[in-house]
Amino acid sequence: MWSNHNILGNNGLLCFITLLNKNSGCTMKNFRFLFPILLLLALTGIQSKGYAQSEPILYFCEKYGDDGEVGVSDRFTTGYLTVMVKSSTALGLTNCHIQLDRYSQSSGKFEFYKKFDYKIDRDQKYVFFAKNEDSDMSFEKPGIYRVFLLNNNDKTIASALVQIIDK
């Protein structure tokens, strides 16, 4: 299993070059041009941070009411859900879609399940998508779903997984 530790250690890069030098018959002159590149890669690798998901964040709740979100989770029983999206900046969307893809155990892939159209204000940073006259936002079948917030050109703005189980 991979870890987040520096495999080469404190002086690992220099030791690695020395080891290559001894085993391949190369001289340090051959590595003079390579060393600045390796150093740059090592420094940028130290500075970079990986995140599971960056802004905006998509998540789920049972409903959104006067007191806010009720029943936030990533596992629900069959029925209606509310999709929440939160961002530190305006989403910049007017026409958007919530698309549900259901995982098929037989094919081992996510397959299209449903898609709902919504209209929101461009300056919204925090929005909920629930059952309305145009969309039922219902998960009738148990399974794993990948849920997307898509812009009008079907580009993914945010996504998340949710598990639906029988009641």
Secondary structure, DSSP 8 states (H G I E B T S, - for coil): ---SS-TT-TTHHHHHHHHHHHHH---HHHHTTHHHHHHHHHHHHHH----S--SSEEEEESEEETTEEES-BSEEESEE-EEEEE-SS----SEEEEEEEEEETTTTEEEEEEEEEEE--TT-SEEEE---SS---EE-S-EEEEEEEE-TT--EEEEEEEEEE--
